[in-house]
């Protein structure tokens, strides 16, 4: 899914090692703006924030700052662990708009 938004926060990089090798995750908060039609026919705007994980080479070389408008391909994931469900959003590619 493609989304366009503005970076509102760049969080601390998560890194470590696993049996598959080293990993890097750069979490960012992106504010999305969506237009919609109201019942009375007027236009409205709603804003949503989305926590997105940028991984791999993009995470190691991440240099975009707060306020940058970006276009991203995002993927939603869900997994079960110990009877509880968790979801995450990861970024395939990120471009400055």
DRENLOGU-214572 format. One record per residue (C-alpha): residue in one letter; x, y, z. Coordinates in steps of 0.1 Angstrom, whole numbers. Each point is the difference from the previous one (the first is absolute). Example, Ala and Ser with C-alpha at 12.3 -4.5 7.8 and 13.67 -1.06 7.14 Angstrom:
<recs>
REC  res      u      v      w
REC    A    123    -45     78
REC    S     14     34     -7
</recs>
This chain:
<recs>
REC  res      u      v      w
REC    X      0      0      0
REC    X     13     34     -9
REC    X     -3     29     25
REC    X     11     36      0
REC    X      7     19     32
REC    X     23     22     20
REC    X     27    -14     24
REC    X    -10     12     35
REC    X     25    -19     21
REC    X     32    -21     -6
REC    X      4    -25     28
REC    X     31    -18     12
REC    X     15    -26    -23
REC    X     -4    -36     12
REC    X     28    -23     -9
REC    X     14    -34      9
REC    X     11    -34    -12
REC    X    -20    -31     -8
REC    X      9    -34    -15
REC    X     -7     16    -34
REC    X     24     29      6
REC    X      0     35     13
REC    X    -33     20     -3
REC    X     -9     37      2
REC    X    -35     15      4
REC    X     -6     38     -2
REC    X    -35      7     14
REC    X    -16     33    -12
REC    X    -34     16      7
REC    X    -17     13    -32
REC    X    -30     22      0
REC    X    -24     -8    -28
REC    X    -26     25    -13
REC    X    -32    -13    -15
REC    X    -28     19    -17
REC    X    -36    -12      2
REC    X    -34     12     -9
REC    X    -24      9     28
REC    X    -37     -9      0
REC    X     -8     37     -7
REC    X     22     -1    -31
REC    X     28     21     14
REC    X     36    -12      1
REC    X     17    -11     32
REC    X     36    -10      9
REC    X     10    -25     26
REC    X     36     -8     11
REC    X     13    -33     12
REC    X     34    -10     14
REC    X     16    -32    -11
REC    X     31    -16     16
REC    X     21    -15    -28
REC    X     31    -22      3
REC    X     26      6    -26
REC    X     24    -30     -3
REC    X     32    -12    -15
REC    X     23     23    -21
REC    X    -26     29      1
REC    X      1     -1     39
REC    X     38      1      1
REC    X      1     30    -24
REC    X    -31     18     12
REC    X      6     38     -1
REC    X    -35     15     -5
REC    X    -11     25     27
REC    X    -32     11     17
REC    X    -22     20    -24
REC    X     11    -19    -32
REC    X    -29     -9    -22
REC    X      4    -36    -12
REC    X    -17    -27    -21
REC    X      3    -35     13
REC    X    -10    -35    -10
REC    X    -12    -16     33
REC    X     -8    -35     10
REC    X    -22    -11     29
REC    X     10    -31     20
REC    X    -18    -19     28
REC    X     13    -29     21
REC    X    -11    -20     30
REC    X     22     -6     30
REC    X    -11    -17     33
REC    X    -37      5     -9
REC    X      4     37     -7
REC    X      0     17    -34
REC    X     25     27    -10
REC    X      1     21    -32
REC    X     27     21    -16
REC    X      4     22    -31
REC    X     32     -2    -20
REC    X     12     21    -29
REC    X     11    -15    -33
REC    X     12     32    -16
REC    X      0     37     11
REC    X      3     30    -23
REC    X      1     37      7
REC    X    -29     18    -16
</recs>
